[in-house]
Amino acid sequence: MPLSMASALHRGEIHRAVARRVSNAITSRAVSEMAITDVTGSVQLLGAMCPDRAANV
């Protein structure tokens, strides 16, 4: 295999790995933000449903 072809393949692999990492980072960040929103939403819901329990905590 010619060297230029090998380096092109290698560059493609690096590019794919970087793209995968970036998309994973974006996905995990979106998921964690959704989870935080979910938790705060449920806490507010619980507080609205049973205010006496929320006051005791």
PDBQT receptor file of N, H, CA, C and O in Angstrom, charges set to zero:
ATOM      1  N   MET A   1       0.853  -1.194   0.000  1.00  0.00    +0.000 N 
ATOM      2  CA  MET A   1       0.000   0.000   0.000  1.00  0.00    +0.000 C 
ATOM      3  C   MET A   1       0.889   1.244   0.000  1.00  0.00    +0.000 C 
ATOM      4  O   MET A   1       1.826   1.329   0.794  1.00  0.00    +0.000 OA
ATOM      5  N   PRO A   2       0.615   2.189  -0.859  1.00  0.00    +0.000 N 
ATOM      6  CA  PRO A   2       1.419   3.424  -0.889  1.00  0.00    +0.000 C 
ATOM      7  C   PRO A   2       1.301   4.190   0.427  1.00  0.00    +0.000 C 
ATOM      8  O   PRO A   2       0.282   4.125   1.115  1.00  0.00    +0.000 OA
ATOM      9  N   LEU A   3       2.346   4.902   0.752  1.00  0.00    +0.000 N 
ATOM     10  H   LEU A   3       3.174   4.956   0.193  1.00  0.00    +0.000 HD
ATOM     11  CA  LEU A   3       2.384   5.622   2.022  1.00  0.00    +0.000 C 
ATOM     12  C   LEU A   3       1.276   6.667   2.108  1.00  0.00    +0.000 C 
ATOM     13  O   LEU A   3       0.652   6.832   3.156  1.00  0.00    +0.000 OA
ATOM     14  N   SER A   4       1.033   7.377   0.994  1.00  0.00    +0.000 N 
ATOM     15  H   SER A   4       1.540   7.243   0.143  1.00  0.00    +0.000 HD
ATOM     16  CA  SER A   4       0.012   8.426   1.016  1.00  0.00    +0.000 C 
ATOM     17  C   SER A   4      -1.367   7.840   1.320  1.00  0.00    +0.000 C 
ATOM     18  O   SER A   4      -2.170   8.447   2.029  1.00  0.00    +0.000 OA
ATOM     19  N   MET A   5      -1.628   6.649   0.772  1.00  0.00    +0.000 N 
ATOM     20  H   MET A   5      -0.975   6.156   0.196  1.00  0.00    +0.000 HD
ATOM     21  CA  MET A   5      -2.910   6.008   1.027  1.00  0.00    +0.000 C 
ATOM     22  C   MET A   5      -3.026   5.612   2.496  1.00  0.00    +0.000 C 
ATOM     23  O   MET A   5      -4.086   5.746   3.107  1.00  0.00    +0.000 OA
ATOM     24  N   ALA A   6      -1.922   5.124   3.050  1.00  0.00    +0.000 N 
ATOM     25  H   ALA A   6      -1.061   5.016   2.554  1.00  0.00    +0.000 HD
ATOM     26  CA  ALA A   6      -1.921   4.726   4.454  1.00  0.00    +0.000 C 
ATOM     27  C   ALA A   6      -2.168   5.932   5.351  1.00  0.00    +0.000 C 
ATOM     28  O   ALA A   6      -2.942   5.848   6.304  1.00  0.00    +0.000 OA
ATOM     29  N   SER A   7      -1.519   7.047   5.053  1.00  0.00    +0.000 N 
ATOM     30  H   SER A   7      -0.890   7.114   4.278  1.00  0.00    +0.000 HD
ATOM     31  CA  SER A   7      -1.705   8.226   5.889  1.00  0.00    +0.000 C 
ATOM     32  C   SER A   7      -3.116   8.784   5.734  1.00  0.00    +0.000 C 
ATOM     33  O   SER A   7      -3.691   9.296   6.694  1.00  0.00    +0.000 OA
ATOM     34  N   ALA A   8      -3.680   8.686   4.520  1.00  0.00    +0.000 N 
ATOM     35  H   ALA A   8      -3.214   8.270   3.740  1.00  0.00    +0.000 HD
ATOM     36  CA  ALA A   8      -5.053   9.140   4.317  1.00  0.00    +0.000 C 
ATOM     37  C   ALA A   8      -6.015   8.287   5.136  1.00  0.00    +0.000 C 
ATOM     38  O   ALA A   8      -6.944   8.804   5.757  1.00  0.00    +0.000 OA
ATOM     39  N   LEU A   9      -5.783   6.972   5.132  1.00  0.00    +0.000 N 
ATOM     40  H   LEU A   9      -5.028   6.552   4.628  1.00  0.00    +0.000 HD
ATOM     41  CA  LEU A   9      -6.617   6.076   5.932  1.00  0.00    +0.000 C 
ATOM     42  C   LEU A   9      -6.488   6.420   7.409  1.00  0.00    +0.000 C 
ATOM     43  O   LEU A   9      -7.478   6.476   8.138  1.00  0.00    +0.000 OA
ATOM     44  N   HIS A  10      -5.246   6.650   7.836  1.00  0.00    +0.000 N 
ATOM     45  H   HIS A  10      -4.442   6.604   7.244  1.00  0.00    +0.000 HD
ATOM     46  CA  HIS A  10      -4.988   6.972   9.232  1.00  0.00    +0.000 C 
ATOM     47  C   HIS A  10      -5.697   8.265   9.622  1.00  0.00    +0.000 C 
ATOM     48  O   HIS A  10      -6.313   8.353  10.684  1.00  0.00    +0.000 OA
ATOM     49  N   ARG A  11      -5.600   9.266   8.748  1.00  0.00    +0.000 N 
ATOM     50  H   ARG A  11      -5.099   9.195   7.885  1.00  0.00    +0.000 HD
ATOM     51  CA  ARG A  11      -6.283  10.536   9.014  1.00  0.00    +0.000 C 
ATOM     52  C   ARG A  11      -7.785  10.322   9.133  1.00  0.00    +0.000 C 
ATOM     53  O   ARG A  11      -8.433  10.903  10.004  1.00  0.00    +0.000 OA
ATOM     54  N   GLY A  12      -8.337   9.491   8.260  1.00  0.00    +0.000 N 
ATOM     55  H   GLY A  12      -7.811   9.019   7.552  1.00  0.00    +0.000 HD
ATOM     56  CA  GLY A  12      -9.771   9.201   8.314  1.00  0.00    +0.000 C 
ATOM     57  C   GLY A  12     -10.160   8.564   9.633  1.00  0.00    +0.000 C 
ATOM     58  O   GLY A  12     -11.198   8.894  10.208  1.00  0.00    +0.000 OA
ATOM     59  N   GLU A  13      -9.321   7.645  10.114  1.00  0.00    +0.000 N 
ATOM     60  H   GLU A  13      -8.478   7.378   9.647  1.00  0.00    +0.000 HD
ATOM     61  CA  GLU A  13      -9.596   6.992  11.391  1.00  0.00    +0.000 C 
ATOM     62  C   GLU A  13      -9.569   8.004  12.528  1.00  0.00    +0.000 C 
ATOM     63  O   GLU A  13     -10.441   8.003  13.397  1.00  0.00    +0.000 OA
ATOM     64  N   ILE A  14      -8.553   8.873  12.511  1.00  0.00    +0.000 N 
ATOM     65  H   ILE A  14      -7.845   8.874  11.805  1.00  0.00    +0.000 HD
ATOM     66  CA  ILE A  14      -8.445   9.899  13.550  1.00  0.00    +0.000 C 
ATOM     67  C   ILE A  14      -9.677  10.796  13.507  1.00  0.00    +0.000 C 
ATOM     68  O   ILE A  14     -10.276  11.105  14.537  1.00  0.00    +0.000 OA
ATOM     69  N   HIS A  15     -10.042  11.209  12.292  1.00  0.00    +0.000 N 
ATOM     70  H   HIS A  15      -9.555  10.957  11.456  1.00  0.00    +0.000 HD
ATOM     71  CA  HIS A  15     -11.200  12.083  12.141  1.00  0.00    +0.000 C 
ATOM     72  C   HIS A  15     -12.453  11.416  12.697  1.00  0.00    +0.000 C 
ATOM     73  O   HIS A  15     -13.250  12.045  13.394  1.00  0.00    +0.000 OA
ATOM     74  N   ARG A  16     -12.614  10.135  12.380  1.00  0.00    +0.000 N 
ATOM     75  H   ARG A  16     -11.967   9.624  11.814  1.00  0.00    +0.000 HD
ATOM     76  CA  ARG A  16     -13.794   9.417  12.865  1.00  0.00    +0.000 C 
ATOM     77  C   ARG A  16     -13.784   9.312  14.383  1.00  0.00    +0.000 C 
ATOM     78  O   ARG A  16     -14.819   9.479  15.028  1.00  0.00    +0.000 OA
ATOM     79  N   ALA A  17     -12.609   9.035  14.956  1.00  0.00    +0.000 N 
ATOM     80  H   ALA A  17     -11.768   8.900  14.432  1.00  0.00    +0.000 HD
ATOM     81  CA  ALA A  17     -12.507   8.911  16.406  1.00  0.00    +0.000 C 
ATOM     82  C   ALA A  17     -12.839  10.237  17.083  1.00  0.00    +0.000 C 
ATOM     83  O   ALA A  17     -13.551  10.272  18.087  1.00  0.00    +0.000 OA
ATOM     84  N   VAL A  18     -12.318  11.319  16.526  1.00  0.00    +0.000 N 
ATOM     85  H   VAL A  18     -11.740  11.290  15.711  1.00  0.00    +0.000 HD
ATOM     86  CA  VAL A  18     -12.590  12.643  17.100  1.00  0.00    +0.000 C 
ATOM     87  C   VAL A  18     -14.078  12.960  16.994  1.00  0.00    +0.000 C 
ATOM     88  O   VAL A  18     -14.684  13.439  17.952  1.00  0.00    +0.000 OA
ATOM     89  N   ALA A  19     -14.661  12.694  15.832  1.00  0.00    +0.000 N 
ATOM     90  H   ALA A  19     -14.169  12.305  15.054  1.00  0.00    +0.000 HD
ATOM     91  CA  ALA A  19     -16.091  12.964  15.641  1.00  0.00    +0.000 C 
ATOM     92  C   ALA A  19     -16.920  12.152  16.629  1.00  0.00    +0.000 C 
ATOM     93  O   ALA A  19     -17.903  12.645  17.183  1.00  0.00    +0.000 OA
ATOM     94  N   ARG A  20     -16.511  10.899  16.845  1.00  0.00    +0.000 N 
ATOM     95  H   ARG A  20     -15.713  10.499  16.396  1.00  0.00    +0.000 HD
ATOM     96  CA  ARG A  20     -17.252  10.055  17.785  1.00  0.00    +0.000 C 
ATOM     97  C   ARG A  20     -17.157  10.622  19.190  1.00  0.00    +0.000 C 
ATOM     98  O   ARG A  20     -18.144  10.659  19.925  1.00  0.00    +0.000 OA
ATOM     99  N   ARG A  21     -15.946  11.071  19.561  1.00  0.00    +0.000 N 
ATOM    100  H   ARG A  21     -15.145  11.041  18.964  1.00  0.00    +0.000 HD
ATOM    101  CA  ARG A  21     -15.769  11.636  20.901  1.00  0.00    +0.000 C 
ATOM    102  C   ARG A  21     -16.617  12.878  21.086  1.00  0.00    +0.000 C 
ATOM    103  O   ARG A  21     -17.271  13.053  22.114  1.00  0.00    +0.000 OA
ATOM    104  N   VAL A  22     -16.600  13.743  20.072  1.00  0.00    +0.000 N 
ATOM    105  H   VAL A  22     -16.070  13.601  19.237  1.00  0.00    +0.000 HD
ATOM    106  CA  VAL A  22     -17.363  14.990  20.166  1.00  0.00    +0.000 C 
ATOM    107  C   VAL A  22     -18.849  14.683  20.303  1.00  0.00    +0.000 C 
ATOM    108  O   VAL A  22     -19.528  15.274  21.143  1.00  0.00    +0.000 OA
ATOM    109  N   SER A  23     -19.357  13.769  19.490  1.00  0.00    +0.000 N 
ATOM    110  H   SER A  23     -18.805  13.289  18.808  1.00  0.00    +0.000 HD
ATOM    111  CA  SER A  23     -20.788  13.456  19.550  1.00  0.00    +0.000 C 
ATOM    112  C   SER A  23     -21.128  12.798  20.885  1.00  0.00    +0.000 C 
ATOM    113  O   SER A  23     -22.207  13.036  21.428  1.00  0.00    +0.000 OA
ATOM    114  N   ASN A  24     -20.233  11.980  21.419  1.00  0.00    +0.000 N 
ATOM    115  H   ASN A  24     -19.357  11.787  20.978  1.00  0.00    +0.000 HD
ATOM    116  CA  ASN A  24     -20.467  11.371  22.729  1.00  0.00    +0.000 C 
ATOM    117  C   ASN A  24     -20.516  12.434  23.809  1.00  0.00    +0.000 C 
ATOM    118  O   ASN A  24     -21.360  12.376  24.703  1.00  0.00    +0.000 OA
ATOM    119  N   ALA A  25     -19.615  13.407  23.733  1.00  0.00    +0.000 N 
ATOM    120  H   ALA A  25     -18.930  13.455  23.006  1.00  0.00    +0.000 HD
ATOM    121  CA  ALA A  25     -19.592  14.476  24.726  1.00  0.00    +0.000 C 
ATOM    122  C   ALA A  25     -20.884  15.281  24.666  1.00  0.00    +0.000 C 
ATOM    123  O   ALA A  25     -21.469  15.607  25.698  1.00  0.00    +0.000 OA
ATOM    124  N   ILE A  26     -21.325  15.599  23.448  1.00  0.00    +0.000 N 
ATOM    125  H   ILE A  26     -20.849  15.334  22.609  1.00  0.00    +0.000 HD
ATOM    126  CA  ILE A  26     -22.567  16.360  23.293  1.00  0.00    +0.000 C 
ATOM    127  C   ILE A  26     -23.737  15.555  23.839  1.00  0.00    +0.000 C 
ATOM    128  O   ILE A  26     -24.593  16.094  24.540  1.00  0.00    +0.000 OA
ATOM    129  N   THR A  27     -23.775  14.265  23.520  1.00  0.00    +0.000 N 
ATOM    130  H   THR A  27     -23.080  13.826  22.950  1.00  0.00    +0.000 HD
ATOM    131  CA  THR A  27     -24.880  13.418  23.973  1.00  0.00    +0.000 C 
ATOM    132  C   THR A  27     -24.893  13.328  25.490  1.00  0.00    +0.000 C 
ATOM    133  O   THR A  27     -25.945  13.495  26.106  1.00  0.00    +0.000 OA
ATOM    134  N   SER A  28     -23.744  13.066  26.103  1.00  0.00    +0.000 N 
ATOM    135  H   SER A  28     -22.889  12.930  25.602  1.00  0.00    +0.000 HD
ATOM    136  CA  SER A  28     -23.711  12.910  27.553  1.00  0.00    +0.000 C 
ATOM    137  C   SER A  28     -24.078  14.218  28.242  1.00  0.00    +0.000 C 
ATOM    138  O   SER A  28     -24.731  14.212  29.285  1.00  0.00    +0.000 OA
ATOM    139  N   ARG A  29     -23.658  15.345  27.659  1.00  0.00    +0.000 N 
ATOM    140  H   ARG A  29     -23.127  15.350  26.812  1.00  0.00    +0.000 HD
ATOM    141  CA  ARG A  29     -24.000  16.630  28.254  1.00  0.00    +0.000 C 
ATOM    142  C   ARG A  29     -25.504  16.875  28.166  1.00  0.00    +0.000 C 
ATOM    143  O   ARG A  29     -26.123  17.334  29.125  1.00  0.00    +0.000 OA
ATOM    144  N   ALA A  30     -26.087  16.563  27.005  1.00  0.00    +0.000 N 
ATOM    145  H   ALA A  30     -25.584  16.190  26.226  1.00  0.00    +0.000 HD
ATOM    146  CA  ALA A  30     -27.530  16.733  26.833  1.00  0.00    +0.000 C 
ATOM    147  C   ALA A  30     -28.280  15.840  27.811  1.00  0.00    +0.000 C 
ATOM    148  O   ALA A  30     -29.265  16.263  28.416  1.00  0.00    +0.000 OA
ATOM    149  N   VAL A  31     -27.813  14.602  27.964  1.00  0.00    +0.000 N 
ATOM    150  H   VAL A  31     -27.013  14.258  27.473  1.00  0.00    +0.000 HD
ATOM    151  CA  VAL A  31     -28.481  13.671  28.871  1.00  0.00    +0.000 C 
ATOM    152  C   VAL A  31     -28.381  14.171  30.303  1.00  0.00    +0.000 C 
ATOM    153  O   VAL A  31     -29.370  14.121  31.035  1.00  0.00    +0.000 OA
ATOM    154  N   SER A  32     -27.216  14.651  30.723  1.00  0.00    +0.000 N 
ATOM    155  H   SER A  32     -26.413  14.692  30.128  1.00  0.00    +0.000 HD
ATOM    156  CA  SER A  32     -27.067  15.127  32.095  1.00  0.00    +0.000 C 
ATOM    157  C   SER A  32     -27.914  16.371  32.330  1.00  0.00    +0.000 C 
ATOM    158  O   SER A  32     -28.499  16.527  33.401  1.00  0.00    +0.000 OA
ATOM    159  N   GLU A  33     -27.986  17.269  31.330  1.00  0.00    +0.000 N 
ATOM    160  H   GLU A  33     -27.510  17.142  30.460  1.00  0.00    +0.000 HD
ATOM    161  CA  GLU A  33     -28.836  18.448  31.482  1.00  0.00    +0.000 C 
ATOM    162  C   GLU A  33     -30.297  18.037  31.592  1.00  0.00    +0.000 C 
ATOM    163  O   GLU A  33     -31.041  18.602  32.393  1.00  0.00    +0.000 OA
ATOM    164  N   MET A  34     -30.714  17.055  30.792  1.00  0.00    +0.000 N 
ATOM    165  H   MET A  34     -30.109  16.596  30.141  1.00  0.00    +0.000 HD
ATOM    166  CA  MET A  34     -32.087  16.566  30.870  1.00  0.00    +0.000 C 
ATOM    167  C   MET A  34     -32.350  15.951  32.235  1.00  0.00    +0.000 C 
ATOM    168  O   MET A  34     -33.420  16.151  32.810  1.00  0.00    +0.000 OA
ATOM    169  N   ALA A  35     -31.385  15.206  32.760  1.00  0.00    +0.000 N 
ATOM    170  H   ALA A  35     -30.516  15.043  32.294  1.00  0.00    +0.000 HD
ATOM    171  CA  ALA A  35     -31.549  14.564  34.059  1.00  0.00    +0.000 C 
ATOM    172  C   ALA A  35     -31.678  15.617  35.150  1.00  0.00    +0.000 C 
ATOM    173  O   ALA A  35     -32.511  15.481  36.046  1.00  0.00    +0.000 OA
ATOM    174  N   ILE A  36     -30.861  16.665  35.084  1.00  0.00    +0.000 N 
ATOM    175  H   ILE A  36     -30.185  16.776  34.356  1.00  0.00    +0.000 HD
ATOM    176  CA  ILE A  36     -30.933  17.747  36.073  1.00  0.00    +0.000 C 
ATOM    177  C   ILE A  36     -32.310  18.404  36.005  1.00  0.00    +0.000 C 
ATOM    178  O   ILE A  36     -32.938  18.640  37.038  1.00  0.00    +0.000 OA
ATOM    179  N   THR A  37     -32.778  18.699  34.799  1.00  0.00    +0.000 N 
ATOM    180  H   THR A  37     -32.269  18.507  33.961  1.00  0.00    +0.000 HD
ATOM    181  CA  THR A  37     -34.100  19.301  34.634  1.00  0.00    +0.000 C 
ATOM    182  C   THR A  37     -35.167  18.372  35.187  1.00  0.00    +0.000 C 
ATOM    183  O   THR A  37     -36.109  18.818  35.841  1.00  0.00    +0.000 OA
ATOM    184  N   ASP A  38     -35.018  17.083  34.923  1.00  0.00    +0.000 N 
ATOM    185  H   ASP A  38     -34.252  16.721  34.391  1.00  0.00    +0.000 HD
ATOM    186  CA  ASP A  38     -35.968  16.088  35.401  1.00  0.00    +0.000 C 
ATOM    187  C   ASP A  38     -36.030  16.084  36.921  1.00  0.00    +0.000 C 
ATOM    188  O   ASP A  38     -37.112  16.086  37.509  1.00  0.00    +0.000 OA
ATOM    189  N   VAL A  39     -34.869  16.079  37.546  1.00  0.00    +0.000 N 
ATOM    190  H   VAL A  39     -33.990  16.078  37.069  1.00  0.00    +0.000 HD
ATOM    191  CA  VAL A  39     -34.809  16.027  39.011  1.00  0.00    +0.000 C 
ATOM    192  C   VAL A  39     -35.444  17.277  39.601  1.00  0.00    +0.000 C 
ATOM    193  O   VAL A  39     -36.261  17.171  40.516  1.00  0.00    +0.000 OA
ATOM    194  N   THR A  40     -35.094  18.453  39.106  1.00  0.00    +0.000 N 
ATOM    195  H   THR A  40     -34.431  18.539  38.363  1.00  0.00    +0.000 HD
ATOM    196  CA  THR A  40     -35.664  19.685  39.657  1.00  0.00    +0.000 C 
ATOM    197  C   THR A  40     -37.163  19.719  39.420  1.00  0.00    +0.000 C 
ATOM    198  O   THR A  40     -37.920  20.167  40.281  1.00  0.00    +0.000 OA
ATOM    199  N   GLY A  41     -37.598  19.247  38.255  1.00  0.00    +0.000 N 
ATOM    200  H   GLY A  41     -36.984  18.883  37.556  1.00  0.00    +0.000 HD
ATOM    201  CA  GLY A  41     -39.035  19.207  37.963  1.00  0.00    +0.000 C 
ATOM    202  C   GLY A  41     -39.768  18.299  38.927  1.00  0.00    +0.000 C 
ATOM    203  O   GLY A  41     -40.837  18.662  39.418  1.00  0.00    +0.000 OA
ATOM    204  N   SER A  42     -39.217  17.112  39.214  1.00  0.00    +0.000 N 
ATOM    205  H   SER A  42     -38.349  16.817  38.815  1.00  0.00    +0.000 HD
ATOM    206  CA  SER A  42     -39.894  16.188  40.120  1.00  0.00    +0.000 C 
ATOM    207  C   SER A  42     -39.875  16.734  41.539  1.00  0.00    +0.000 C 
ATOM    208  O   SER A  42     -40.841  16.557  42.281  1.00  0.00    +0.000 OA
ATOM    209  N   VAL A  43     -38.803  17.386  41.920  1.00  0.00    +0.000 N 
ATOM    210  H   VAL A  43     -38.018  17.529  41.317  1.00  0.00    +0.000 HD
ATOM    211  CA  VAL A  43     -38.730  17.961  43.269  1.00  0.00    +0.000 C 
ATOM    212  C   VAL A  43     -39.819  19.015  43.425  1.00  0.00    +0.000 C 
ATOM    213  O   VAL A  43     -40.506  19.052  44.446  1.00  0.00    +0.000 OA
ATOM    214  N   GLN A  44     -39.979  19.872  42.417  1.00  0.00    +0.000 N 
ATOM    215  H   GLN A  44     -39.420  19.842  41.588  1.00  0.00    +0.000 HD
ATOM    216  CA  GLN A  44     -41.017  20.894  42.474  1.00  0.00    +0.000 C 
ATOM    217  C   GLN A  44     -42.397  20.244  42.514  1.00  0.00    +0.000 C 
ATOM    218  O   GLN A  44     -43.276  20.679  43.257  1.00  0.00    +0.000 OA
ATOM    219  N   LEU A  45     -42.578  19.199  41.709  1.00  0.00    +0.000 N 
ATOM    220  H   LEU A  45     -41.864  18.846  41.106  1.00  0.00    +0.000 HD
ATOM    221  CA  LEU A  45     -43.865  18.493  41.689  1.00  0.00    +0.000 C 
ATOM    222  C   LEU A  45     -44.164  17.905  43.059  1.00  0.00    +0.000 C 
ATOM    223  O   LEU A  45     -45.273  18.055  43.571  1.00  0.00    +0.000 OA
ATOM    224  N   LEU A  46     -43.191  17.242  43.651  1.00  0.00    +0.000 N 
ATOM    225  H   LEU A  46     -42.290  17.120  43.236  1.00  0.00    +0.000 HD
ATOM    226  CA  LEU A  46     -43.378  16.635  44.967  1.00  0.00    +0.000 C 
ATOM    227  C   LEU A  46     -43.709  17.706  46.000  1.00  0.00    +0.000 C 
ATOM    228  O   LEU A  46     -44.594  17.519  46.835  1.00  0.00    +0.000 OA
ATOM    229  N   GLY A  47     -43.003  18.815  45.939  1.00  0.00    +0.000 N 
ATOM    230  H   GLY A  47     -42.284  18.967  45.261  1.00  0.00    +0.000 HD
ATOM    231  CA  GLY A  47     -43.257  19.903  46.879  1.00  0.00    +0.000 C 
ATOM    232  C   GLY A  47     -44.665  20.452  46.724  1.00  0.00    +0.000 C 
ATOM    233  O   GLY A  47     -45.307  20.796  47.715  1.00  0.00    +0.000 OA
ATOM    234  N   ALA A  48     -45.152  20.537  45.493  1.00  0.00    +0.000 N 
ATOM    235  H   ALA A  48     -44.630  20.257  44.687  1.00  0.00    +0.000 HD
ATOM    236  CA  ALA A  48     -46.489  21.058  45.252  1.00  0.00    +0.000 C 
ATOM    237  C   ALA A  48     -47.550  20.064  45.715  1.00  0.00    +0.000 C 
ATOM    238  O   ALA A  48     -48.613  20.462  46.192  1.00  0.00    +0.000 OA
ATOM    239  N   MET A  49     -47.261  18.767  45.574  1.00  0.00    +0.000 N 
ATOM    240  H   MET A  49     -46.397  18.444  45.187  1.00  0.00    +0.000 HD
ATOM    241  CA  MET A  49     -48.258  17.751  45.923  1.00  0.00    +0.000 C 
ATOM    242  C   MET A  49     -48.388  17.591  47.434  1.00  0.00    +0.000 C 
ATOM    243  O   MET A  49     -49.500  17.487  47.951  1.00  0.00    +0.000 OA
ATOM    244  N   CYS A  50     -47.259  17.569  48.148  1.00  0.00    +0.000 N 
ATOM    245  H   CYS A  50     -46.356  17.653  47.728  1.00  0.00    +0.000 HD
ATOM    246  CA  CYS A  50     -47.331  17.378  49.599  1.00  0.00    +0.000 C 
ATOM    247  C   CYS A  50     -46.461  18.431  50.285  1.00  0.00    +0.000 C 
ATOM    248  O   CYS A  50     -45.308  18.157  50.617  1.00  0.00    +0.000 OA
ATOM    249  N   PRO A  51     -46.994  19.614  50.497  1.00  0.00    +0.000 N 
ATOM    250  CA  PRO A  51     -46.205  20.711  51.077  1.00  0.00    +0.000 C 
ATOM    251  C   PRO A  51     -45.754  20.435  52.510  1.00  0.00    +0.000 C 
ATOM    252  O   PRO A  51     -44.688  20.902  52.912  1.00  0.00    +0.000 OA
ATOM    253  N   ASP A  52     -46.544  19.682  53.295  1.00  0.00    +0.000 N 
ATOM    254  H   ASP A  52     -47.410  19.303  52.969  1.00  0.00    +0.000 HD
ATOM    255  CA  ASP A  52     -46.139  19.430  54.684  1.00  0.00    +0.000 C 
ATOM    256  C   ASP A  52     -44.896  18.552  54.734  1.00  0.00    +0.000 C 
ATOM    257  O   ASP A  52     -44.025  18.767  55.577  1.00  0.00    +0.000 OA
ATOM    258  N   ARG A  53     -44.800  17.557  53.837  1.00  0.00    +0.000 N 
ATOM    259  H   ARG A  53     -45.508  17.383  53.152  1.00  0.00    +0.000 HD
ATOM    260  CA  ARG A  53     -43.601  16.718  53.782  1.00  0.00    +0.000 C 
ATOM    261  C   ARG A  53     -42.399  17.551  53.353  1.00  0.00    +0.000 C 
ATOM    262  O   ARG A  53     -41.311  17.405  53.910  1.00  0.00    +0.000 OA
ATOM    263  N   ALA A  54     -42.590  18.416  52.373  1.00  0.00    +0.000 N 
ATOM    264  H   ALA A  54     -43.475  18.534  51.921  1.00  0.00    +0.000 HD
ATOM    265  CA  ALA A  54     -41.498  19.248  51.884  1.00  0.00    +0.000 C 
ATOM    266  C   ALA A  54     -41.015  20.176  52.997  1.00  0.00    +0.000 C 
ATOM    267  O   ALA A  54     -39.820  20.454  53.095  1.00  0.00    +0.000 OA
ATOM    268  N   ALA A  55     -41.932  20.655  53.833  1.00  0.00    +0.000 N 
ATOM    269  H   ALA A  55     -42.903  20.430  53.754  1.00  0.00    +0.000 HD
ATOM    270  CA  ALA A  55     -41.560  21.561  54.922  1.00  0.00    +0.000 C 
ATOM    271  C   ALA A  55     -40.754  20.812  55.982  1.00  0.00    +0.000 C 
ATOM    272  O   ALA A  55     -39.826  21.374  56.565  1.00  0.00    +0.000 OA
ATOM    273  N   ASN A  56     -41.100  19.548  56.235  1.00  0.00    +0.000 N 
ATOM    274  H   ASN A  56     -41.853  19.092  55.762  1.00  0.00    +0.000 HD
ATOM    275  CA  ASN A  56     -40.377  18.756  57.228  1.00  0.00    +0.000 C 
ATOM    276  C   ASN A  56     -38.957  18.462  56.777  1.00  0.00    +0.000 C 
ATOM    277  O   ASN A  56     -38.044  18.398  57.601  1.00  0.00    +0.000 OA
ATOM    278  N   VAL A  57     -38.763  18.282  55.470  1.00  0.00    +0.000 N 
ATOM    279  H   VAL A  57     -39.504  18.334  54.801  1.00  0.00    +0.000 HD
ATOM    280  CA  VAL A  57     -37.433  17.975  54.935  1.00  0.00    +0.000 C 
ATOM    281  C   VAL A  57     -36.635  19.236  54.870  1.00  0.00    +0.000 C 
ATOM    282  O   VAL A  57     -35.479  19.214  54.448  1.00  0.00    +0.000 OA
TER     283      VAL A  57
